[in-house]
Amino acid sequence: MIARNCPFCRTQGLSALPDEGQEWRLVSSRTLERTGDMVLCAGLGALVEPYVLVYPREHFRAVAELPGQRCIDLVTALDCCLASRLFVSGTLAVFEHGGGVDVSEGSMSACLEHCHLHVIDGQFDLQGDLATIFPNAAPVALDRRGAFSAELGYLFAGLYRGEGQITGKIVAKPSCGSQFFRRLLAAKLNLDQWDWRLAPNPNSAAQLVKRWPFPECSRAAGQQ
């Protein structure tokens, strides 16, 4: 399925280009590589480097909605991130504002209702911070067999060590507002700016595209 007015969906077939000098707004201009149905792209407003987004080409609202084959593709995408050798700890911290754009009920967690997983270096693992703020955070996991089950509007933070499984913690409908994890990460790093809309930083995204070792990354991930 393709959704109207979704930038991740529109990048698959745009009828109009953005204004001159604004090409970086296209997700396709920041694409790093593709693994099956998953696309890896450089994130905007990177708070740490590298800052990667992984999203499915088909329109799902959250990781919890991904069917089995898409989970296989997602794990392969994370293996590509590790194989790039750009993540210095050798592990990946991941987080997701899991769908649920529903301001009327005060449960908004996502600023964009198209499934996308944020991927940063494992040294910035946010599970402990999430559990400190929300003591009811519950353990979950995702592997090649399938995703965890959750009602949309959740927060998810996890760690990937390259063993085919993401382990993490989830909070259901926390009424936290959008970009919760970006705000949390910025506070940990003593950064004033966390909103990717206000500070998109296309230069950082462009540098990551140049540094990404395509296609060697795919080959290395396939050998793991």
Steps between C-alpha positions, in 0.01 A plus 500: 500500500611856424360785709429847368686795652766273653859604419631144528233377260537795262872440463412190298328703227499880518315700237669827596846588629558736793627853449855538372749453782250301706566160340622367834137497614448198274557178687636356176785755509609356837460129420792285613383161371211256484464156653192323371203722582702714743670828413786652699532877480702770676283667761448874512597697808762247611562536874784247485682346206425280323124551513305258280130439442374161383151489350292264284410602147147375565294719731481355850440728796742342746748216552233310693302467175784346297438146368766231519676564170535870577658408834758293315574802282522724807754274672702488177494881487640514853771251401589738217538781752742291705685387188556864401739528799379856554343410836806497723363297792411207274141514628194701400262696718159518335185686590154555359207731562252229410226655290188629666473858374192572711513843661133481603577234762829654607691188396703633206844339485587522129556809288462287186268204475718284278700230676861610548766380743770744616848341510795649688812360665442263789687724743185717499266220609184666638335201669612597848384859455163383374456268799598777742233731364243222452556225762224295336712450187469134396760277328437406136698357210500490121678243287476342155186311602296810572444819694365558847130575549399848615219750470601800292616806688787322679863589567765236428872504575730206440848370425625288210822305546507327163345174617180526296290636784415845637431497872345801663232666707162638404256744658137506387331834421717718725346837391851633453464709183699442184880467475523375860823307445661787309421730793639239740819451299556875466467541877758222559741677266426853628375608158251782469348397168314171452226580246603371156253734333665809648858375461507248212882506451511372140882525494529222758263283298696566181828406669353171620384419146858557380650288778261208469693201356240387246491231365766333716269534799235277345752235413647499851157480660410208279805310625410537868 
